[in-house]
Amino acid sequence: MLTFPQPRPRRSRPPRSLRQEYGEFILERIEEFKQQISRPELMRIADDAVRELDAGAEEQLVLTEVLVLEHVDRLIIRRLNLPTYRRWRTRHLRLRRAQQEPTHWGIDPRSPLVSLVSRLELDGDALAVGTGAQGVCLYLAAHDWPVVFIGPQVTQVEALETRAAAEALGTRIQAYVVSLGTWFPEVAPALVVLDPGTLAGLDAPDREQFFRELMERTPSGGVHHLLTSDTAHGVITFAPEIVKSHYAGWRFERIHDHASRGFIATKP
């Protein structure tokens, strides 16, 4: 008789440093500002930085490029009125608590995904595929998972990146526009959340290639949570039996309750 491994308990990981997250937040805001302004305006800020450094450089023998760049960043922080670490920390912790609630992303708290996130071992990244998995992608990132998102449309990826930036989760998510079945990111996903409706437009060879690559890259004990098309889009566009046929030999659990539909498959 064949036996199948249960999903392994998630290892405890060192908590992310809030100081590190604050530094990332500041750098993101600075870079966003630099990209939004014209080069002449940026050069004027650099001139202001040089003048301020010259005015206070009685003991400074050499005004280096590094010093100027650092002071440009300080001037931008001042111009944007970015919060101090203490003020940011209070607001950030409140936001994180909200983000770690599934309802923040439109996910039913009774969904099996919620328990999966808390108990799976994080040996690799999470992988989210398709529009219907965008909310899950952000939910996973809020729980400190590094997430790779792939979708076939530029608008999908741009919408996700915009939301992730607004929620201060951009550093935890890599998003790619992908021609499914022809290219796959370098990822060994411990958890995959797939919107099968995304595959409805693929021809059979591309669909076969997509699943072949996905299965090969998933490590033993990895879990796939497949949504149904009606869960993801409100329209059934892809028969679940077709998807299930790719999971021969996997531990298979059908979901059909008040919280969600679809199935969970665990790789032996």
C-alpha positions as CSV (number, residue, x, y, z in Angstrom):
1,M,0.0,0.0,0.0
2,L,1.3,3.5,-0.9
3,T,1.7,6.0,1.8
4,F,1.8,9.8,1.3
5,P,3.7,12.3,3.4
6,Q,1.7,14.8,5.4
7,P,2.5,18.5,4.9
8,R,5.5,19.1,7.2
9,P,5.3,21.6,10.1
10,R,6.6,25.0,9.3
11,R,10.0,25.7,10.8
12,S,10.2,28.7,13.1
13,R,12.3,31.4,11.4
14,P,14.1,34.4,12.9
15,P,11.6,37.3,12.8
16,R,12.4,40.0,10.2
17,S,14.2,43.0,11.7
18,L,11.8,46.0,11.9
19,R,14.9,48.2,11.5
20,Q,15.6,46.4,8.2
21,E,12.0,46.8,7.1
22,Y,12.1,50.5,8.0
23,G,15.3,50.9,6.0
24,E,13.7,49.2,3.0
25,F,10.6,51.4,3.3
26,I,12.8,54.6,3.3
27,L,14.8,53.4,0.3
28,E,11.7,52.5,-1.6
29,R,10.2,56.0,-1.0
30,I,13.4,57.7,-2.0
31,E,13.7,55.6,-5.2
32,E,10.1,56.2,-6.1
33,F,10.6,60.0,-5.7
34,K,13.8,60.0,-7.9
35,Q,11.9,58.1,-10.6
36,Q,9.0,60.6,-10.6
37,I,11.0,63.8,-10.9
38,S,13.0,65.1,-13.9
39,R,16.8,64.9,-14.1
40,P,17.2,68.7,-13.8
41,E,15.2,68.7,-10.6
42,L,17.3,65.9,-9.2
43,M,20.5,67.8,-10.1
44,R,19.1,70.9,-8.3
45,I,18.7,68.7,-5.2
46,A,22.3,67.5,-5.6
47,D,23.5,71.1,-5.9
48,D,21.6,71.9,-2.6
49,A,23.3,68.9,-1.0
50,V,26.8,70.1,-2.1
51,R,26.1,73.6,-0.8
52,E,24.9,72.3,2.6
53,L,27.9,70.0,2.9
54,D,30.3,72.8,1.9
55,A,28.7,75.1,4.6
56,G,29.3,72.6,7.3
57,A,32.5,71.0,6.1
58,E,35.1,72.9,8.2
59,E,36.8,69.6,9.2
60,Q,35.9,67.7,6.0
61,L,38.9,67.6,3.7
62,V,37.3,65.7,0.8
63,L,33.7,66.1,-0.3
64,T,33.2,62.6,-1.8
65,E,30.5,61.4,-4.2
66,V,29.3,59.0,-1.5
67,L,28.8,61.9,0.9
68,V,26.8,63.9,-1.7
69,L,24.6,61.0,-2.5
70,E,23.9,60.3,1.1
71,H,23.0,63.9,1.7
72,V,20.7,63.9,-1.4
73,D,18.8,61.1,0.2
74,R,18.6,63.0,3.5
75,L,17.2,66.0,1.6
76,I,14.6,63.8,-0.1
77,I,13.6,62.3,3.3
78,R,13.2,65.9,4.6
79,R,11.2,67.0,1.5
80,L,8.8,63.9,1.7
81,N,8.5,64.3,5.5
82,L,9.1,60.6,5.9
83,P,8.3,59.2,9.4
84,T,10.9,58.5,12.0
85,Y,11.5,54.9,12.9
86,R,9.3,55.1,16.1
87,R,6.3,56.7,14.2
88,W,6.7,54.2,11.3
89,R,6.9,51.2,13.7
90,T,3.6,52.0,15.4
91,R,1.8,52.4,12.1
92,H,3.6,49.4,10.5
93,L,2.7,46.9,13.2
94,R,-0.9,48.0,13.1
95,L,-0.9,47.5,9.3
96,R,0.8,44.1,9.5
97,R,-1.8,42.8,12.0
98,A,-4.5,43.8,9.6
99,Q,-2.7,42.3,6.6
100,Q,-2.3,38.9,8.4
101,E,-6.1,38.6,8.6
102,P,-7.4,36.7,5.6
103,T,-10.5,39.0,5.3
104,H,-8.1,41.9,4.5
105,W,-7.5,40.2,1.1
106,G,-11.1,38.9,0.6
107,I,-10.2,35.4,1.7
108,D,-12.7,33.4,3.8
109,P,-11.1,32.8,7.3
110,R,-12.5,29.3,7.1
111,S,-10.6,28.5,3.9
112,P,-8.1,25.6,4.2
113,L,-5.5,27.9,2.9
114,V,-5.4,29.7,6.2
115,S,-4.4,26.6,8.1
116,L,-2.0,25.6,5.4
117,V,-0.1,28.9,5.7
118,S,0.3,28.4,9.5
119,R,1.5,24.8,9.4
120,L,3.6,24.3,6.2
121,E,7.4,24.2,6.4
122,L,9.0,27.0,4.4
123,D,11.7,25.2,2.5
124,G,11.2,27.3,-0.6
125,D,9.2,30.1,-2.0
126,A,5.5,30.2,-2.5
127,L,4.3,30.4,-6.1
128,A,1.0,32.0,-7.0
129,V,-0.4,31.6,-10.6
130,G,-3.1,33.7,-12.2
131,T,-5.4,36.5,-11.4
132,G,-7.5,34.5,-8.9
133,A,-4.4,33.9,-6.8
134,Q,-3.4,37.6,-6.4
135,G,-5.1,38.1,-3.0
136,V,-3.5,34.9,-1.7
137,C,-0.1,36.1,-3.0
138,L,-0.4,39.2,-0.8
139,Y,-1.7,37.2,2.2
140,L,1.3,34.9,2.0
141,A,3.7,37.9,1.8
142,A,2.1,39.4,4.9
143,H,3.0,36.2,6.7
144,D,6.6,36.5,5.7
145,W,6.6,34.1,2.8
146,P,8.8,35.1,-0.2
147,V,6.3,34.8,-3.1
148,V,6.7,34.5,-6.8
149,F,3.7,35.5,-8.9
150,I,3.3,34.6,-12.5
151,G,0.5,35.6,-14.9
152,P,0.1,35.9,-18.7
153,Q,-1.0,39.5,-18.7
154,V,0.9,42.7,-18.1
155,T,-2.2,44.3,-16.4
156,Q,-2.3,41.4,-13.9
157,V,1.3,41.9,-12.8
158,E,1.1,45.7,-12.8
159,A,-2.1,45.5,-10.6
160,L,-0.4,43.2,-8.2
161,E,2.8,45.3,-8.0
162,T,0.8,48.4,-7.4
163,R,-1.2,46.8,-4.5
164,A,1.9,45.3,-3.0
165,A,3.7,48.6,-3.0
166,A,0.7,50.3,-1.4
167,E,0.7,47.7,1.3
168,A,4.5,47.8,1.9
169,L,4.9,44.2,0.7
170,G,6.7,44.9,-2.5
171,T,10.1,43.5,-1.3
172,R,8.6,40.1,-0.6
173,I,7.0,39.5,-4.0
174,Q,8.6,38.9,-7.4
175,A,6.0,39.2,-10.2
176,Y,6.6,38.1,-13.8
177,V,4.6,38.3,-17.0
178,V,5.0,34.8,-18.3
179,S,4.0,32.9,-21.4
180,L,2.7,29.9,-19.5
181,G,4.0,26.6,-20.9
182,T,7.1,28.2,-22.5
183,W,9.0,29.7,-19.6
184,F,9.1,29.0,-15.8
185,P,10.8,31.0,-13.1
186,E,13.7,29.5,-11.1
187,V,11.7,28.5,-8.0
188,A,11.2,25.4,-5.9
189,P,7.8,26.1,-4.4
190,A,6.9,24.6,-1.0
191,L,3.4,26.0,-1.6
192,V,1.6,26.6,-4.9
193,V,-1.7,28.4,-5.3
194,L,-3.1,28.0,-8.8
195,D,-6.0,29.6,-10.5
196,P,-6.7,27.0,-13.2
197,G,-8.8,29.4,-15.2
198,T,-5.5,31.0,-16.2
199,L,-4.7,27.9,-18.1
200,A,-8.0,27.7,-20.0
201,G,-6.5,29.5,-23.0
202,L,-3.5,27.3,-23.4
203,D,-3.3,24.6,-26.0
204,A,-2.8,21.0,-24.7
205,P,1.0,20.9,-25.3
206,D,1.7,24.1,-23.5
207,R,-0.6,23.0,-20.6
208,E,1.2,19.7,-20.4
209,Q,4.6,21.5,-20.3
210,F,3.4,23.9,-17.6
211,F,2.3,21.1,-15.3
212,R,5.4,19.0,-16.1
213,E,7.7,21.9,-15.1
214,L,5.5,22.7,-12.0
215,M,5.6,19.1,-10.8
216,E,9.4,18.7,-11.3
217,R,10.2,21.9,-9.4
218,T,8.0,21.1,-6.5
219,P,10.0,19.4,-3.7
220,S,8.7,16.3,-1.9
221,G,6.1,17.3,0.6
222,G,5.2,20.4,-1.4
223,V,1.6,21.4,-1.4
224,H,-0.6,22.6,-4.3
225,H,-3.8,24.4,-3.5
226,L,-5.9,24.7,-6.7
227,L,-8.8,27.0,-6.7
228,T,-11.8,26.4,-8.9
229,S,-12.6,28.7,-11.8
230,D,-15.8,29.8,-10.1
231,T,-13.9,30.7,-7.0
232,A,-11.4,32.7,-9.0
233,H,-13.5,34.4,-11.6
234,G,-17.2,33.7,-11.1
235,V,-17.3,31.6,-14.3
236,I,-16.4,28.0,-14.7
237,T,-13.9,27.9,-17.6
238,F,-11.7,24.9,-16.9
239,A,-12.9,21.4,-15.8
240,P,-11.2,20.4,-12.5
241,E,-11.0,16.8,-13.8
242,I,-8.5,18.0,-16.4
243,V,-6.3,19.5,-13.7
244,K,-6.6,16.5,-11.4
245,S,-5.4,14.2,-14.2
246,H,-1.9,15.8,-13.8
247,Y,-1.7,14.8,-10.1
248,A,-1.5,11.0,-10.4
249,G,0.4,9.6,-7.4
250,W,-0.1,12.7,-5.2
251,R,-2.0,12.7,-2.0
252,F,-5.3,14.3,-3.0
253,E,-7.9,16.1,-0.9
254,R,-11.1,17.5,-2.5
255,I,-12.5,20.7,-1.0
256,H,-16.2,21.4,-1.3
257,D,-17.5,23.3,1.7
258,H,-18.9,26.7,2.8
259,A,-15.5,28.3,2.8
260,S,-14.0,27.4,-0.6
261,R,-13.8,24.9,-3.4
262,G,-11.0,23.2,-5.3
263,F,-8.5,20.7,-4.1
264,I,-5.2,20.3,-2.2
265,A,-2.5,17.9,-3.5
266,T,0.7,17.0,-1.7
267,K,3.7,15.6,-3.5
268,P,5.0,12.2,-2.2
